[in-house]
């Protein structure tokens, strides 16, 4: 069975993956209202939309499935980057 010891390389890669997706979502939020279009929907969130607003009736809604999916995606990307960094540094026999 494949086991990954919680080394500092794994934790660093995991945190890098989570911070990367959080930064992309924060950038998406900062660009949300810069469109200048009042009659269309605009939303933010990547890879899944998290919040949607706009239209003449001023619809505001949070997509909770998108929040959960983005959290799961950040966790998955963190696991993959953590495993890659752990195995890359373990291959070079760098003690952690």
N, C-alpha and C positions, 0 to 999 in steps of 0.2 A: 504494500500500500504506500502511496505517495504521502509523505509527511514533510511539512515545512516547519523548521524550527523558527521561532520568532526572533530572528536576528535583527540587528540594527539596520541591515540592508533591506530586509523584508519590510520593516516598519517604515523606513524612509521611502521605499517605492510605493507602499500602500498609501501613505500620507500624500505623496506627490500625485497619485491618481485621483484621490478625493479632492485635493486642492485644485487640480487642473479642471475637473468638471464643475466645481463650485465657481471658479473664476470665469469659465465660459458662460455659465448661467448668470453671473453678475454682470458680465459685459452685455449679454442679451437683454437684461433688465435695463441697463443704462441706455440702450439704443431703442427701447420700446416706443417712446413717445416722440422720437425725432422724425417721424414720418411726415407730420404736418397734414395729415388727412383726417378730417373729423367724421366722415360718414362711413368709415370702414372699420372692421375689427382689427385690432392689433394685439399681439400676444408675445409672451417671452417664455423662454425655457428651451434647453437643448439637452438631450436629443428628443425630449417629449415636452409639449407645451404645458406650462404650469399655471399661467394666469392669462385671462382673456378680457379685454375691455374694448369699449368703443361703441359705435353706431349712434343713431339719432336718439335712441332711448337710453343711452349710456349704460350698456350692459357691463357689469363687473362680475366675474366669476373665477373661482379657483378650481383648477382641475386636480382633484385629490389623487386620482389615478396617475396623473403625470408627476405629482410630487413623489409618490411611492415608487414609480418607475425610475425617476431620476435618481432617487436615493439608492435603489438597487443597482442601477447602472454605475453609479459612483463607487459602490462597494465592489462590484465586479471588476471595474477598471483598476481599482486599487489592489485587488487580489492579483490580477494579472501582472501589473507593474511590479508589485512586491515580489512575486514569484520569479519574474525575469531578473530583477536586480539581485535577488538572493542567489539564484543559480549562476548568474554571470560572475558574481564575486566569489562564490564557492568554487567555481571552476578554476579561478586563478589562485585558489588556496589562500585567500586573504582571511585571516582570523577576524571574527566579529566580536 
